């Protein structure tokens, strides 16, 4: 356990960041599932809207180092392939 005031504060900050990052990662996974589900259907307009939302969220996550930038680029590339097909 932390012994100093600054260590206690850092512990509190870590807990808050972990919760925030977990919710953001969960949101990314939900958006990815939504895009894949729409890709199996024939609704191109809904797929395009969901893909734009997912790519935007992935860019923000990569900018904040929540996911690695190469992972974000791979995800965006796979979405682009889905849209092109």
Protein Blocks (a to p, Z undefined) as FASTA:
>chain_A
ZZbfklmmmmmmmmmmmmmmmmmmmmmmmmmmmmmmmmmmmclklmmmmmmmmmmmmmmm
mmnomacfklmmmmmmmmmmmmmZZ
